[in-house]
Amino acid sequence: MIRIGIVREGKIPQDNRTPFSPKQCKEIQVLNPDIEFLVQPSPIRCFDDSEYSNEGILLQEDLSSCDIIFGVKEALIDTMIPGKTYLFFSHTKKKQPHNKKLMKALIEKKIRMIDYECLTHDDGHRVIGFGYWAGIVGAHNGLLTYGRKFGSFDLKPVHSLKNFLELKESYESFSVPPIKIVVTGSGRVSTGVLDILNYLDIAEVSPEDFLSKQYEYPVFTHLKGKDLYVRIDNGLYDRDDFHHHPTEYRCLFLPYTKVSDILMNGVYWDKDVPRLFELNHIQSPDFKLAVISDITCDENGSVPCNVGSTTIADPVYGIDRSNLSKTAPFLNSPNTIDIMAVDNLPNELPRDASKYFGGYLQTNVLLDLATNIRTGMIQRATICEDGKLTALYEYLSDYAYT
């Protein structure tokens, strides 16, 4: 018998998502009689404890008998059981300072850490993530912010709605004014953004037309890698070359800041990737962007005026263009830019997002783990095991051991 644990989320701010819904747990057990789920009770999980028990899933505080333990956000150090296999978003692969203690604890407790973010296919594309739902909510929040800033329309916050179906129903009597929206990125985040914009019947136009034409109706353009970056030496773009040598590229985004009303940013960023623009650019009189929905939410990252993440309850702050200071949001003023920077957007649609995520886990990951088949995908995502970093993550040595 293989026991699978679902941990109670403990990180603050609270996250009420879960890796598997009650019905998914039951389905997996029915199809695989050698697998048994144990679920830690939780007062905040988006599925009530009773929903699990009604499906015949065991609720139990003690997960020490489990072979594999699934969570969503970083596990609390004091609750991690030595020697177990854990899966969650560890946020350690970039040496994030706030998780250094977590990384050291994973080593000291000899935990096999498999990070969802690092589960990739052989071609490098990610297997799993909540990005699609971040894009859904981020697109809505970008529009909501624009409407509140200029008093032109009013949308309900996503977290006040029951599910994705209710979100779509809320658009039935809503029409978008003639604004221009620029979308960046080519992953699941941008897919979610595009689904909302297409559902609202906002017309897509080419980057060239977006830059040169005015419209009497709302439009958006979608910028992917080749639209955003070119080599400094020859003006060309190659995806593999860009990912291996990002410092040799420059960004082409700046002209879009002069003609766009809203930026919905889904670009994956690390410190060597050129920013979309620089801070001094927003002080230019021809910088037109009024709202930035920074969905991937990297502080001082691809959007340098992201000065910190926000919460679902208080999702937006303003940036004063003249002195670059943080200010109140929703000021109907050309001198401020409103920044939406919630870093757990899928938590606004937790039931939908959890079922989506659990489906990918069930299809791509769970059975190989349960039968201890060490596929390339699983090995690439294993950050540490038996008290040491795996070969792919030895670059974290100074972060993990000191």
ZALUM-905868 format. One record per residue (C-alpha): chain; x, y, z. Coordinates in pm, 1 decimal, padded with zeros to 6 digits, always signed. Layout:
{atom A {X Y Z}}
...
***
This chain:
{atom A {+00000.0 +00000.0 +00000.0}}
{atom A {+00130.6 +00344.7 -00100.3}}
{atom A {+00005.3 +00621.2 +00123.8}}
{atom A {-00027.7 +00970.1 -00024.1}}
{atom A {-00061.8 +01263.0 +00215.5}}
{atom A {-00218.6 +01600.9 +00147.8}}
{atom A {-00077.1 +01852.6 +00392.2}}
{atom A {-00268.9 +02138.8 +00549.9}}
{atom A {-00141.1 +02466.5 +00403.0}}
{atom A {+00023.6 +02679.4 +00668.3}}
{atom A {+00200.7 +02963.2 +00492.6}}
{atom A {+00085.7 +03318.5 +00564.1}}
{atom A {-00094.0 +03474.6 +00379.5}}
{atom A {-00316.5 +03169.8 +00380.0}}
{atom A {-00360.9 +02964.6 +00065.9}}
{atom A {-00674.2 +02755.5 +00030.9}}
{atom A {-00581.4 +02556.6 -00278.9}}
{atom A {-00510.1 +02184.2 -00267.8}}
{atom A {-00319.8 +01945.0 -00495.9}}
{atom A {-00617.4 +01708.2 -00538.0}}
{atom A {-00991.9 +01755.7 -00508.5}}
{atom A {-01200.7 +01502.3 -00311.4}}
{atom A {-01339.8 +01347.4 -00629.8}}
{atom A {-00988.9 +01315.8 -00778.2}}
{atom A {-00866.7 +01138.4 -00464.3}}
{atom A {-01156.0 +00892.3 -00484.4}}
{atom A {-01104.7 +00831.3 -00856.6}}
{atom A {-00733.5 +00764.1 -00807.6}}
{atom A {-00802.9 +00518.1 -00524.7}}
{atom A {-01069.3 +00334.9 -00726.5}}
{atom A {-00840.3 +00302.5 -01029.4}}
{atom A {-00535.0 +00216.0 -00817.3}}
{atom A {-00632.9 +00000.5 -00514.6}}
{atom A {-00271.9 +00008.9 -00387.1}}
{atom A {-00293.8 +00387.0 -00330.8}}
{atom A {-00453.7 +00537.9 -00022.4}}
{atom A {-00493.6 +00910.9 +00051.5}}
{atom A {-00462.5 +01066.7 +00396.4}}
{atom A {-00573.5 +01430.3 +00420.6}}
{atom A {-00481.7 +01660.7 +00707.2}}
{atom A {-00795.8 +01843.3 +00826.9}}
{atom A {-00801.6 +02211.4 +00735.8}}
{atom A {-01042.4 +02493.6 +00818.8}}
{atom A {-00930.9 +02700.6 +00518.4}}
{atom A {-00902.4 +02451.5 +00230.9}}
{atom A {-01134.4 +02531.8 -00059.7}}
{atom A {-01286.6 +02184.3 -00026.5}}
{atom A {-01435.8 +02121.5 +00318.0}}
{atom A {-01315.0 +01826.0 +00523.8}}
{atom A {-01663.2 +01679.4 +00486.4}}
{atom A {-01625.8 +01674.3 +00107.7}}
{atom A {-01326.4 +01443.3 +00145.0}}
{atom A {-01489.8 +01219.5 +00405.3}}
{atom A {-01805.0 +01196.5 +00192.9}}
{atom A {-01588.3 +01050.1 -00083.8}}
{atom A {-01441.9 +00795.6 +00157.1}}
{atom A {-01107.2 +00973.0 +00195.8}}
{atom A {-00940.9 +00943.5 +00537.5}}
{atom A {-00887.0 +01261.3 +00738.1}}
{atom A {-00589.2 +01233.8 +00969.5}}
{atom A {-00362.3 +01481.5 +01146.8}}
{atom A {-00058.0 +01252.5 +01151.5}}
{atom A {+00096.5 +01200.5 +00804.7}}
{atom A {+00403.9 +01014.5 +00927.6}}
{atom A {+00282.6 +00689.3 +00770.5}}
{atom A {+00268.8 +00850.6 +00425.8}}
{atom A {+00527.3 +00773.4 +00159.8}}
{atom A {+00468.3 +01089.8 -00045.3}}
{atom A {+00329.9 +01421.0 +00081.4}}
{atom A {+00175.0 +01681.7 -00147.1}}
{atom A {+00123.9 +02049.7 -00069.4}}
{atom A {+00088.0 +02370.6 -00268.8}}
{atom A {+00295.2 +02648.8 -00110.8}}
{atom A {+00615.7 +02609.2 +00092.1}}
{atom A {+00579.3 +02365.6 +00381.3}}
{atom A {+00631.6 +02496.1 +00732.4}}
{atom A {+00976.5 +02387.2 +00849.1}}
{atom A {+00859.5 +02261.0 +01187.9}}
{atom A {+00596.3 +02036.3 +01029.4}}
{atom A {+00816.8 +01862.8 +00771.1}}
{atom A {+00871.7 +01493.1 +00845.8}}
{atom A {+01235.5 +01378.4 +00798.8}}
{atom A {+01310.7 +01132.1 +00522.3}}
{atom A {+00985.1 +01178.9 +00331.3}}
{atom A {+00922.4 +01274.5 -00031.6}}
{atom A {+00754.5 +01614.9 -00057.2}}
{atom A {+00608.1 +01798.3 -00355.3}}
{atom A {+00528.9 +02171.1 -00336.9}}
{atom A {+00639.7 +02503.8 -00481.5}}
{atom A {+00960.1 +02559.2 -00281.9}}
{atom A {+01064.6 +02888.3 -00445.3}}
{atom A {+01431.6 +02803.4 -00391.2}}
{atom A {+01570.1 +02752.2 -00744.2}}
{atom A {+01655.2 +03123.4 -00777.6}}
{atom A {+01815.5 +03132.4 -00429.6}}
{atom A {+01522.5 +03333.0 -00295.6}}
{atom A {+01655.0 +03484.4 +00030.8}}
{atom A {+01330.8 +03436.9 +00224.4}}
{atom A {+01344.9 +03058.7 +00170.9}}
{atom A {+01708.9 +02993.7 +00258.9}}
{atom A {+01607.3 +02846.5 +00597.0}}
{atom A {+01362.1 +02618.2 +00418.1}}
{atom A {+01633.4 +02498.6 +00179.3}}
{atom A {+01870.0 +02423.1 +00466.9}}
{atom A {+01594.0 +02235.4 +00651.4}}
{atom A {+01519.9 +02020.6 +00345.4}}
{atom A {+01886.9 +01917.5 +00344.2}}
{atom A {+01911.2 +01864.3 +00718.9}}
{atom A {+01591.9 +01656.4 +00731.6}}
{atom A {+01706.7 +01445.6 +00433.7}}
{atom A {+01385.5 +01519.5 +00247.9}}
{atom A {+01343.0 +01430.1 -00116.1}}
{atom A {+01216.2 +01761.7 -00251.6}}
{atom A {+01037.3 +01755.8 -00588.2}}
{atom A {+00946.1 +02107.4 -00696.3}}
{atom A {+00638.8 +02152.3 -00917.2}}
{atom A {+00804.5 +02447.3 -01089.7}}
{atom A {+01088.8 +02222.6 -01205.8}}
{atom A {+00873.6 +01945.8 -01356.0}}
{atom A {+00950.4 +01980.3 -01726.7}}
{atom A {+00914.9 +01782.0 -02044.9}}
{atom A {+01230.1 +01686.4 -02232.9}}
{atom A {+01201.0 +02002.1 -02444.7}}
{atom A {+01202.9 +02223.7 -02135.3}}
{atom A {+00833.7 +02312.6 -02124.8}}
{atom A {+00675.3 +02296.3 -01780.8}}
{atom A {+00445.6 +02004.5 -01707.5}}
{atom A {+00230.4 +02161.8 -01440.3}}
{atom A {+00137.9 +02488.8 -01277.9}}
{atom A {-00138.3 +02726.7 -01179.5}}
{atom A {-00032.0 +02980.0 -01443.4}}
{atom A {-00347.2 +02948.9 -01652.3}}
{atom A {-00562.1 +03053.3 -01355.4}}
{atom A {-00320.2 +03332.2 -01267.4}}
{atom A {-00374.1 +03459.0 -01621.4}}
{atom A {-00753.6 +03435.2 -01591.1}}
{atom A {-00762.0 +03632.1 -01266.4}}
{atom A {-00480.4 +03869.0 -01368.3}}
{atom A {-00662.9 +03972.8 -01684.8}}
{atom A {-00982.7 +04036.9 -01489.5}}
{atom A {-00795.4 +04231.5 -01221.6}}
{atom A {-00622.4 +04445.0 -01483.2}}
{atom A {-00958.2 +04544.1 -01628.7}}
{atom A {-01108.8 +04594.4 -01283.0}}
{atom A {-00820.4 +04825.8 -01190.8}}
{atom A {-00859.4 +05032.6 -01507.2}}
{atom A {-01234.3 +05067.8 -01451.8}}
{atom A {-01188.7 +05182.4 -01093.3}}
{atom A {-00901.9 +05416.8 -01176.2}}
{atom A {-01100.4 +05609.1 -01434.2}}
{atom A {-01452.6 +05546.2 -01303.3}}
{atom A {-01551.3 +05404.5 -01641.5}}
{atom A {-01692.8 +05067.3 -01532.5}}
{atom A {-01717.8 +04842.3 -01229.1}}
{atom A {-01630.4 +04472.9 -01203.8}}
{atom A {-01670.6 +04243.5 -00904.5}}
{atom A {-01350.5 +04100.9 -00754.1}}
{atom A {-01299.9 +03740.7 -00861.5}}
{atom A {-01273.1 +03618.5 -00502.6}}
{atom A {-01628.9 +03739.4 -00438.4}}
{atom A {-01759.1 +03496.5 -00701.5}}
{atom A {-01817.5 +03124.6 -00655.8}}
{atom A {-01629.3 +02983.9 -00955.0}}
{atom A {-01512.2 +03039.3 -01312.5}}
{atom A {-01863.0 +02990.9 -01451.6}}
{atom A {-01993.0 +03271.2 -01230.5}}
{atom A {-01701.8 +03489.3 -01342.5}}
{atom A {-01800.2 +03444.5 -01706.8}}
{atom A {-02163.7 +03511.2 -01623.8}}
{atom A {-02058.8 +03842.5 -01465.7}}
{atom A {-01946.7 +03959.5 -01812.0}}
{atom A {-02287.9 +03916.7 -01974.7}}
{atom A {-02384.9 +04283.2 -01939.1}}
{atom A {-02029.8 +04421.7 -01949.4}}
{atom A {-01865.6 +04592.8 -02244.7}}
{atom A {-01506.7 +04713.4 -02258.6}}
{atom A {-01442.1 +05073.6 -02367.1}}
{atom A {-01208.5 +05146.4 -02661.8}}
{atom A {-00878.1 +05081.9 -02484.3}}
{atom A {-00555.7 +04920.1 -02600.5}}
{atom A {-00416.3 +04623.7 -02408.1}}
{atom A {-00071.9 +04470.5 -02456.3}}
{atom A {-00018.3 +04110.4 -02343.2}}
{atom A {+00329.9 +03963.8 -02293.2}}
{atom A {+00446.5 +03604.2 -02257.1}}
{atom A {+00390.9 +03269.2 -02426.0}}
{atom A {+00310.9 +03025.7 -02144.2}}
{atom A {+00006.3 +02924.4 -01944.2}}
{atom A {-00029.4 +03272.8 -01794.7}}
{atom A {-00079.0 +03436.2 -02132.4}}
{atom A {-00317.0 +03155.6 -02235.7}}
{atom A {-00541.3 +03245.0 -01941.7}}
{atom A {-00521.9 +03615.8 -02026.2}}
{atom A {-00613.1 +03551.5 -02389.3}}
{atom A {-00910.9 +03336.5 -02290.5}}
{atom A {-01058.7 +03625.8 -02093.3}}
{atom A {-00990.5 +03883.8 -02365.5}}
{atom A {-01135.4 +03657.9 -02632.2}}
{atom A {-01438.3 +03578.1 -02416.5}}
{atom A {-01498.9 +03952.7 -02387.9}}
{atom A {-01475.2 +03976.2 -02768.0}}
{atom A {-01180.0 +04216.0 -02757.8}}
{atom A {-01021.5 +04217.6 -03102.0}}
{atom A {-00664.6 +04099.3 -03149.5}}
{atom A {-00447.2 +04307.2 -03381.7}}
{atom A {-00091.9 +04266.6 -03503.7}}
{atom A {+00190.5 +04434.8 -03313.0}}
{atom A {+00253.2 +04659.6 -03615.3}}
{atom A {-00107.8 +04777.4 -03634.8}}
{atom A {-00125.4 +04816.5 -03256.0}}
{atom A {+00168.4 +05057.3 -03266.5}}
{atom A {+00051.0 +05260.4 -03563.8}}
{atom A {-00330.6 +05268.6 -03560.2}}
{atom A {-00609.9 +05408.2 -03343.6}}
{atom A {-00932.2 +05212.6 -03289.5}}
{atom A {-01292.0 +05293.5 -03199.3}}
{atom A {-01324.7 +04962.1 -03011.8}}
{atom A {-01108.1 +04772.4 -02760.8}}
{atom A {-00809.1 +04584.3 -02899.6}}
{atom A {-00513.3 +04385.8 -02772.9}}
{atom A {-00187.2 +04260.8 -02914.3}}
{atom A {+00010.0 +03962.2 -02791.6}}
{atom A {+00389.8 +03985.0 -02774.6}}
{atom A {+00592.9 +03663.9 -02752.0}}
{atom A {+00967.4 +03606.4 -02754.3}}
{atom A {+01044.9 +03718.2 -03108.8}}
{atom A {+00827.2 +04029.1 -03063.4}}
{atom A {+01003.5 +04127.4 -02741.6}}
{atom A {+01372.9 +04045.8 -02775.0}}
{atom A {+01647.9 +04056.5 -03038.9}}
{atom A {+02020.3 +03998.3 -03024.1}}
{atom A {+02220.2 +04315.4 -02971.6}}
{atom A {+02470.8 +04223.6 -03243.5}}
{atom A {+02246.3 +04119.7 -03533.7}}
{atom A {+01882.5 +04199.0 -03443.3}}
{atom A {+01769.5 +03834.8 -03466.4}}
{atom A {+01587.4 +03611.3 -03217.3}}
{atom A {+01645.2 +03244.6 -03146.3}}
{atom A {+01455.1 +03088.1 -02856.9}}
{atom A {+01727.5 +02848.3 -02739.0}}
{atom A {+01998.8 +03107.2 -02779.2}}
{atom A {+01793.9 +03360.6 -02585.3}}
{atom A {+01740.9 +03122.8 -02294.6}}
{atom A {+02111.5 +03041.8 -02281.7}}
{atom A {+02245.4 +03395.9 -02343.5}}
{atom A {+01977.7 +03647.7 -02234.9}}
{atom A {+02235.3 +03919.7 -02159.1}}
{atom A {+02319.3 +03932.2 -02530.3}}
{atom A {+01966.5 +04047.4 -02612.4}}
{atom A {+01781.7 +04377.6 -02585.8}}
{atom A {+01409.7 +04433.9 -02530.6}}
{atom A {+01178.3 +04585.8 -02792.3}}
{atom A {+00888.6 +04669.1 -02561.6}}
{atom A {+00940.0 +05042.1 -02499.2}}
{atom A {+00735.5 +05168.5 -02800.1}}
{atom A {+00430.8 +04986.1 -02661.9}}
{atom A {+00441.7 +05193.7 -02343.4}}
{atom A {+00359.2 +05496.7 -02557.7}}
{atom A {+00035.7 +05361.1 -02707.7}}
{atom A {-00104.5 +05114.1 -02449.1}}
{atom A {-00354.6 +05168.6 -02169.5}}
{atom A {-00303.8 +04835.4 -01990.0}}
{atom A {-00011.9 +04593.2 -01974.6}}
{atom A {-00095.6 +04234.1 -01878.8}}
{atom A {+00246.3 +04086.1 -01811.8}}
{atom A {+00304.9 +03711.9 -01831.6}}
{atom A {+00678.4 +03711.1 -01903.7}}
{atom A {+00895.5 +03465.7 -01713.7}}
{atom A {+01187.3 +03665.7 -01576.0}}
{atom A {+01519.8 +03614.8 -01405.1}}
{atom A {+01797.3 +03861.4 -01329.8}}
{atom A {+01976.0 +03822.1 -01666.2}}
{atom A {+01668.4 +03882.8 -01883.6}}
{atom A {+01624.9 +04242.4 -02007.0}}
{atom A {+01340.2 +04429.7 -01840.8}}
{atom A {+01043.8 +04546.0 -02046.0}}
{atom A {+01143.0 +04904.1 -01965.4}}
{atom A {+01344.4 +05088.8 -01701.6}}
{atom A {+01226.9 +05309.3 -01418.2}}
{atom A {+01339.3 +05632.4 -01579.6}}
{atom A {+01118.1 +05557.0 -01881.0}}
{atom A {+00797.6 +05600.8 -01679.2}}
{atom A {+00895.6 +05963.2 -01612.2}}
{atom A {+00886.3 +06039.5 -01983.4}}
{atom A {+00582.0 +06245.6 -02092.8}}
{atom A {+00503.8 +05998.2 -02371.2}}
{atom A {+00477.5 +05698.5 -02133.6}}
{atom A {+00103.5 +05621.9 -02162.3}}
{atom A {+00051.6 +05299.9 -01962.8}}
{atom A {-00198.3 +05367.1 -01685.0}}
{atom A {-00243.0 +05015.6 -01545.4}}
{atom A {+00001.1 +04724.6 -01518.2}}
{atom A {-00127.0 +04382.7 -01420.9}}
{atom A {+00203.7 +04215.8 -01333.9}}
{atom A {+00074.2 +03859.9 -01329.7}}
{atom A {+00409.4 +03683.6 -01300.0}}
{atom A {+00486.3 +03932.0 -01022.3}}
{atom A {+00864.6 +03962.1 -00990.6}}
{atom A {+00956.3 +04250.0 -00763.2}}
{atom A {+01188.3 +04486.3 -00952.6}}
{atom A {+01177.5 +04235.1 -01235.0}}
{atom A {+01047.2 +04259.9 -01590.2}}
{atom A {+00826.2 +04542.8 -01459.2}}
{atom A {+01068.6 +04757.5 -01254.8}}
{atom A {+00793.4 +04963.3 -01092.9}}
{atom A {+00668.4 +04651.0 -00917.5}}
{atom A {+00796.5 +04748.4 -00572.9}}
{atom A {+00643.9 +04450.5 -00391.8}}
{atom A {+00363.5 +04200.7 -00406.1}}
{atom A {+00010.9 +04272.1 -00287.9}}
{atom A {-00272.8 +04068.4 -00140.6}}
{atom A {-00607.9 +03952.2 -00270.5}}
{atom A {-00776.4 +04180.7 -00018.1}}
{atom A {-00566.2 +04483.7 -00117.9}}
{atom A {-00439.3 +04408.7 -00469.3}}
{atom A {-00334.8 +04744.2 -00616.7}}
{atom A {-00103.3 +05033.5 -00538.1}}
{atom A {-00006.7 +05342.3 -00733.6}}
{atom A {+00334.0 +05464.6 -00848.1}}
{atom A {+00386.4 +05839.6 -00879.8}}
{atom A {+00555.4 +05890.4 -01214.5}}
{atom A {+00729.0 +06210.9 -01113.2}}
{atom A {+00917.9 +06082.1 -00809.1}}
{atom A {+00870.9 +05702.3 -00843.7}}
{atom A {+00721.3 +05676.8 -00496.0}}
{atom A {+00441.7 +05443.2 -00393.0}}
{atom A {+00104.9 +05611.8 -00362.9}}
{atom A {-00266.4 +05538.9 -00330.7}}
{atom A {-00429.4 +05350.2 -00619.3}}
{atom A {-00724.0 +05450.4 -00836.5}}
{atom A {-00629.7 +05816.9 -00868.3}}
{atom A {-00776.9 +05945.7 -01191.8}}
{atom A {-00451.7 +06113.1 -01281.2}}
{atom A {-00204.8 +06076.1 -01570.6}}
{atom A {+00072.2 +06118.1 -01313.1}}
{atom A {+00017.6 +05775.8 -01155.4}}
{atom A {+00042.3 +05417.0 -01275.1}}
{atom A {-00162.4 +05153.4 -01093.3}}
{atom A {+00018.8 +04824.4 -01029.0}}
{atom A {-00172.1 +04500.6 -00966.0}}
{atom A {+00086.4 +04264.0 -00812.0}}
{atom A {-00094.5 +03981.9 -00631.8}}
{atom A {+00142.6 +03684.8 -00611.8}}
{atom A {-00120.9 +03414.6 -00548.3}}
{atom A {-00384.5 +03503.3 -00806.1}}
{atom A {-00513.4 +03145.4 -00858.2}}
{atom A {-00628.3 +03152.4 -00496.7}}
{atom A {-00918.0 +03372.2 -00611.0}}
{atom A {-01060.1 +03070.0 -00798.4}}
{atom A {-00926.4 +02794.8 -00572.5}}
{atom A {-01167.8 +02512.7 -00654.6}}
{atom A {-01131.1 +02549.1 -01030.5}}
{atom A {-00754.5 +02592.0 -01003.9}}
{atom A {-00713.8 +02293.3 -00771.4}}
{atom A {-00911.4 +02057.8 -00995.3}}
{atom A {-00710.0 +02172.4 -01298.0}}
{atom A {-00379.6 +02124.8 -01112.9}}
{atom A {-00478.7 +01786.4 -00972.4}}
{atom A {-00569.1 +01664.0 -01318.8}}
{atom A {-00217.2 +01732.9 -01444.0}}
{atom A {-00066.4 +01566.9 -01136.3}}
{atom A {-00283.6 +01260.0 -01184.0}}
{atom A {-00203.3 +01228.0 -01553.4}}
{atom A {+00166.2 +01311.3 -01556.9}}
{atom A {+00323.7 +01259.2 -01215.8}}
{atom A {+00142.0 +01058.0 -00951.5}}
{atom A {+00165.4 +00700.5 -01080.2}}
{atom A {+00534.7 +00724.5 -01165.2}}
{atom A {+00599.6 +00854.4 -00814.9}}
{atom A {+00383.0 +00592.1 -00648.2}}
{atom A {+00562.4 +00310.2 -00831.6}}
{atom A {+00902.1 +00477.7 -00780.4}}
{atom A {+00971.6 +00510.3 -01152.1}}
{atom A {+01236.3 +00780.7 -01175.2}}
{atom A {+01161.4 +00940.1 -01507.9}}
{atom A {+01373.8 +01220.8 -01648.2}}
{atom A {+01089.7 +01458.6 -01565.3}}
{atom A {+01093.0 +01361.3 -01196.9}}
{atom A {+01470.7 +01359.4 -01174.3}}
{atom A {+01491.8 +01708.8 -01324.1}}
{atom A {+01253.2 +01834.9 -01056.9}}
{atom A {+01428.6 +01668.5 -00760.6}}
{atom A {+01621.6 +01947.9 -00592.1}}
{atom A {+01761.4 +01746.6 -00302.1}}
{atom A {+01757.7 +01393.8 -00162.2}}
{atom A {+01930.3 +01203.3 +00119.8}}
{atom A {+02072.8 +01520.4 +00268.7}}
{atom A {+02237.5 +01664.3 -00040.8}}
{atom A {+02159.2 +01858.2 -00354.9}}
{atom A {+02114.6 +01663.2 -00675.6}}
{atom A {+02359.0 +01725.7 -00962.3}}
{atom A {+02133.6 +01971.3 -01146.3}}
{atom A {+02104.2 +02190.9 -00837.2}}
{atom A {+02460.1 +02193.4 -00709.4}}
{atom A {+02469.7 +02560.6 -00805.9}}
{atom A {+02261.7 +02613.7 -00489.4}}
{atom A {+02544.2 +02488.3 -00265.3}}
{atom A {+02627.9 +02824.1 -00106.7}}
{atom A {+02255.3 +02880.4 -00050.4}}
{atom A {+02176.4 +02534.7 +00089.0}}
{atom A {+02480.0 +02452.8 +00300.9}}
{atom A {+02593.2 +02784.5 +00450.8}}
***
